[in-house]
Amino acid sequence: MKKIAVLAGDGIGPEIVREAVKVLERLRADGLAVELEEGLVGGAAYDVHGTPLPEETLALARSADAILLGAVGGYKWESLDISVRPEKGLLGLRSELALFSNLRPAILYQQLADASTLKPEVVGGLDLMIVRELTGGIYFGQPRGVRTLDNGERQGFNTLVYRESEIERIGRSAFDIAMKRDRRVCSVDKANVLECTELWREVMERVAQDYSEVELSHMYVDNAAMQLVRAPKQFDVMVTTNMFGDILSDCAAMLTGSIGMLPSASLDASGKGMYEPIHGSAPDIAGQNVANPLATILSVAMMLRYSLDEAAMAGRIEQAVDRVLDQGLRTADIYSEGTRKVSTSEMGDAVVAVL
Ligand code: NAD
């Protein structure tokens, strides 16, 4: 029996997670051997325990095989000291659990091709995965800071550092994922300018030798940004550093035009992961039963595929989402004329009905 920690969080978190749990319950009836245990995180945890990541939530997350997270944050907690803001709960989970591999798929369902700012023929059917290194690189490198030079002028500085072992493990993560997809990895770097990413490229080549079925290519990050908006369907898996991945994954997400549709995962070295929609807690629409639950439901599909080794069940969820879109059901964020507007719970019920 596998254990899933369910951390709904704040804002629309509880509403969208409720629908994802319905989907899990439906699959349990078909033999999926999982147990669910709920915990508090973010502002909801702060209100009860005075911290966004209570010890008991961390212990639950540690003992679980996978974590399903809604979203954290909201107006109510914005004036708190930064050390106890809801977002610290999320960052704490990532670092405490050593979740170094961030998987950000960008999928554009044919039915929603009009939502993209790009031409339907450029993005329709898009299905790419960005694998971003999440715990190293320039965001964490030392030394860092702002110093005053001899002439009195101030200078800001950060350090881009990657150890071979860090590059190798994110490389393996990307190649393992490519093995479950179209078996193509594009490693994105700036090896023509940055020595650190010259090493990145060299280590990727080395990792590739262990994956003879996967085709490896390299691309400079400036070209990758250009190719993402010119011809994004050329990519299967992209693997890159923390900062490049931060930027490219948001760009790729926006190719789809619908923030309420995109799931994500953050994995550790053993494949354990935290799964969450890419969007935030949307306090502007919280409590109204109008949020799109599909990103969270698709996060469950990713969880089944990447942490629970249940690829067939994952595929069933993805097909069910495809079917409800075919049926013309849309939450407000993806609604267009000629389709039927449904609530959060109606959308969840529709996915369960297809399942
Ligand atoms: P957001 O993603 O919450 O919302 C941006 C816009 O998209 C809003 O108009 C919102 O209504 C809409 N939206 C988001 N998800 C939606 C969904 N599922 N269905 C329909 N519409 C949806 O980003 P924001 O407004 O910048 O941040 C709000 C709060 O969320 C802040 O407190 C922020 O810190 C937090 N946040 C949390 C996470 C996370 O938990 N991973 C990520 C980003 C932001």
Residues whose N, C-alpha, C, O or C-beta is under 5 A from the ligand:
A	BS01	NAD	G70 A71 V72 G73 G74 G260 P277 I278 H279 G280 S281 A282 P283 D284 I285 V290 A291 N292 D333
